[in-house]
Amino acid sequence: MTNVERFFHPSLKTVLALGFVLFVTSFPLRVPEAEALPAFARKYQVNCNVCHTRPPRLNPFGEQFLENGYQMPGTEDGGIVAKLKYGDVTLDDVSNYFAVLFGVDGVTNVNLKREVPGSEDLTELGTPAIVRLFTTGTVTENVGFFVDMTSIFSRSSDVEIGRAFITLNNLGGMDWAHLRVGRLDPSAYFSMARGRPHWVPVGPKFAPPFGSFATPTVTQWSLFQSAYASKFYGLFDRSGAFIMPFDSTLYNSPEEVGIDVHGRPFGDWFLYQVGVLNGGNERAGDSNNSKDWYVMTRFDYTQSAYLSVNLSGFGYFGNHNAKVLGGADVSRSRYGVGARVRYKWLDVYGAYTIDRVTDLPTGMEAIFDSTATGVTVEAHALVADRVLIGTRFDHMDAGGLLATRKSATFVGLQAKYYLRSNMWFTIRDDFNVRDSEGGRSAARNLRNRFNVSIDLVF
């Protein structure tokens, strides 16, 4: 064990990291309120914290802003009052259409079991991890758009288009129906939205290239929300590429091509959502010529200044949206519930999901578990004006090929310090609750991951 590895020993580094943040922030510290803020804040001349508990997590007002197609709740003017008008064309300041997220990992230490050939503990110093350019806003009354262009330097220098859609709002009346068309995140309005966690996902470190219908050797588990992960070993997409058991998929996919409608026709207490997708994360075309569809309902029990409570339930119904070894089509579906409770500066939310694989080839039921479950629970507390601490529990009861499946359980701790509402430091530590079992599985091989990072959005 090197000196650097001794310093980042899992049992010590978490205590030191969290203790350091709490020690520093225990002193009186006054920093001027943030002024230069991202696109929506610039456009509507408000602070980021109007819509966020602390970025990136939305508060109830921010959720209604999102639902209303990037218009202030209860309005439908598209924020065009201050725009320049040329005939029937309205223009806005360019800065009101663009926002950039820039993230750097200052220090990352990964502790792995050594039994897997080629895997080793490592400590990496700061490299740009991700740059995301958001082009978003409204073009006129009740017409909005969103485009997410992402470059992940740790994986590739190429720019990749993520979510990209148009939203038509308040069809038939205020909050009756909002329509989205394009590449979208289906779970954006769920009680625990996949796309807005405080926990920055961590990708698999050791995943060599693999071909069609070939199972790769992956030695590091990816720290995504287990409730939203694929959960199955031995599944492939329709092109033959392996679906990692920790990839976000189905209703909780980061981007799927489709169309959905949501609204609150009976008031703020009830939200509905119905959508149709190509399914299988297919961005260009639909190779199986059938669609996946989903429904979600959400009940908001209270929306007071200090307390908000909501409960959601969804069903996602797949139609020949995956394959198994040998190339046979199967269908994947997901059912889940989620809840969120916010009281003053305490925020607790979680989700539980059940995934099912149907239409298995004859005889495969004996070697393939067709049911898997996942649960994710997170809690955050704003313990000072600029300090947020949190914890997360993830458990996955994996399904798929009985010979290779491995369940996973992780616990994480983190602390964030906000220099400004649009700039924050994060110290995070995730550790594996389960025994290593020789380190022969990605779900058991990753023992601990410690990370210090800084994020800036403007």
Buried (B, 14 or more C-beta within 10 A) or exposed (E): EEEEEEEBBBEEBBEBBBEEBBEEBEEEEEEEEBEEBBBBBBBBEBBBBBBBBBBBBBBBBBBBBBBBBBBBBEBBEBBBEEBEEEEEEBEBEEEBBBBBBBBBBBBBBBBBBEEBEEBEBEBBEEEEBBBBBBBBBBBBBBBBBBBBBBBBEEEEEEEEEBBBBBBBBBEEEBBBBBBBEBBBBBBBBBBBBBBBBBBBEBBBBBBEEBEEBEEBBBBBBBBBBBBBBBBBBBBBBBEEBBBBBBBBBBBBBBBBBBBBBBBBEEEEEEBBBBBBBBBBBBEEEBBBEBBBBBBBBBBBEBBEEEEBBBBBBBBBBBBBBBBBBEEBBBBBBBBBBBBBBBEEBEBBBBBBBBBBBEBBBEEBEEEBBBEBBBBBBBBBBBBBEBBBBBBBBBBBBBBBBEEEBBBBBBBBBBBBBBEBBBBBBBBBBBBBEBEBEEBBBBBBBBBBBBBBBBBBBB
